[in-house]
Amino acid sequence: MSDEELIDLATVRITEEQKQAIDDLVVACKNIIVDMTPVFNELFETVKAIAQSISDFANEIKSYPDKRVVYLCFYAKKERTRNKNINRVLRWSRQQKKRKEADRWTSTKI
């Protein structure tokens, strides 16, 4: 489009019906935003919890004492080997949590 055509389009008058339609559209968009805000907040909280769990698990894997097992969790050639090493890390992680729980109970004074 040429500049003259754009100027002509800009000077076209909007009818009252078109103004009313635009106002109705604005109101509808505001209502949608208001109605969707709680949904997005809940979705954000859920994704945040999932991301935190993944981050915690990654930190647990990094703290595993045998780095070869950690390497094999991700890069082993066979799926069976990867699963075996993942299970080793998970078992170790569960044992560490149980030990921390036991230490907490034994360190409390009555």
DAFENWO-V298232 format. One line per field, one symbol per residue. psi: psi as a letter, one per 20 degrees, with the letter a starting at -180 (. if undefined). burial: 1 if it has 16 or more other ideal C-beta (glycine too) atoms within 10 Angstrom, else 0. A space follows every 50 residues. Layout:
psi->???
burial->???
This chain:
psi->qrhghhghhhipqprhghggggghgggggghggghighghgggghghggg hgggggghhgghiphohhggghhhjqgqhggggghghggggggghgghgg gghghhiqq.
burial->00000000000000000000000000000000000000000000000000 00000000001001000011011001000000001101100110000000 0000000000
